[in-house]
Amino acid sequence: MRRVAHLGDGRWWDAEAACWRSARGKRITLKGDLILKSVRTTYVVLACAHLDHDPGNSMPGNLAALCQRCHMIHDAAEHRWQRWWNVFRQRAIRDLYEDPRVTRERCAR
């Protein structure tokens, strides 16, 4: 729950270690003053991520404290699959229960 300086591409300033870090947390060096002109600050809140994407598995080894950006990157594939599944399920239910005349009209458009 603090402000962190970052460059917008995952690189961020670690104030405690007084160094820049990559998106993976490794220490890096920046070259040139042009990069420092693009420094922004963001208010960061840590979130608890389930490493195996199973909210029922809350064992300590399965949990990690990630910032919002890293959490979304970690869960991106799971979110894509969930969106696909929801659309697939809705279409399957519509195919089962929709009046065939309505389906023909919709397909004709």
N, C-alpha and C positions, 0 to 999 in steps of 0.2 A: 504494500500500500504506500508506494512512494513514486516520485517522478524519476524517470530514467531517460537519459539522453540517448538518441538513436539516429541512424541514418536512413531509416525507412526500408532497408533491404535485409534486415535481420541483424546487422552489426549494431552493437550498443556499448555504452560506456559503463564500465564496472568501477564505481566510485570507491569501493572498499579496497580494491587492488590497484586502483589508479592506472587502468589500462583499457584498451578497446577489446571487445570480444566478438567472435563470429556468431552466427545464428546457432551454432552447435555448442557455444560456450568456450571455445578455444581462444587463447590469447593471440591477438593479431596486431600488426603495426599498420598505420595508415600513411600513405605517401601523398604529399601535396596539400595545399591549402584549399583547393576547390572543394574537396570532400567536406571539410569542416564548415563550409558555408551552408551545407544542406542539413545540418544538425537540427533535430526537432526533439521535443520532450513529450513524453507520454506518461500518464498516470497508470501504473501497472498494478493489477490485482492478481494474486496467484489463485489458480483454480486447481482442484484435485482431479487428476485424470486417471482413469482406469486403463492400465497399459494393455490389457487384453480386450478392451471395449465391452466388458461384461459388468454392468452396474451391480450385479449380485455378488461379485467376487471382490470383497473389500479387505482382502488380506494385505498387510503392510507392504509386502513385496510387489503387489500388483498396483500400488498407488504411487503417483508422482505429483509433485507440486510444479505446475507449469504456468507460465504467463498465458494471457488470452491468445496471443498469436501462435505460440507453440502448441497450445491445446487444440486450436482449430486445425493446424497443420497435421497434428497427430491423428485427429478424428476425421480428416477430410474424406478418406476412402469409405469409412463407415457411414458418413452422412450422404455421400453419393449413392451408396447401395440402398440406404433407407429411403431416399427420394424415389429411386427406381422401383423399389418394392411397393411403396404406397401407390404409385401410378399403375403398376401392374395389377395390384389387388383391386383398385377402383375399376379398372377396365374389365377385369374378370367378373366382378359383381354386376357391372352394367350389362355385360354380355348375357349373364344368366337371367336377369330380371327385367331388362328393357323390352318394351314392345317392339317387335320386328319392324313395324311401319315407321316408328321413330328412328330406328337404326338406319333404315334405307334412306330416309330424308336427310339425316345427318351426313351419311356417306356421299350422297348426291351433291351436297354443297361443297 
